[in-house]
Amino acid sequence: MSTSKPKRAGEADEAPPFMEIVVWALCVVALLATAYILINEPEEGPPIPSDPTAANSRYLALAAAAIGACVGVRHILREGGGRNLFATAVLFNLILACFWAMRFILA
């Protein structure tokens, strides 16, 4: 006689794959770095180039979003959409990467 509970439809008993955790973590890092920049940069005029924390945050946001987007797209193409909101995290990373790339190109 089995003592385990019967699984409901859509329930998974395994931990999320490593790639999904990496993509979500990179998405959070990119979002936090982007929020920091948008909150702290001046409303009028160009950003202050002498602020090293802001410059590092810009690079961190771009790198995290670009790596998360590349890893996520590769995972989706190889394994499929994944579970839950994995494709949404990949899409957010892709959008943030494009946003920061355009800011670096146009600045």
Buried (B, 14 or more C-beta within 10 A) or exposed (E): EEEEEEEEEEEEEEEEBEBBEBBBEBBBBBBBBBEBBEEEBEEEEEBEEEBEEBBEBBEBBBBBBBBBBBBBBEBBEEEEEBEEEBBEBBBBBBEBBEBBEEBEEEE
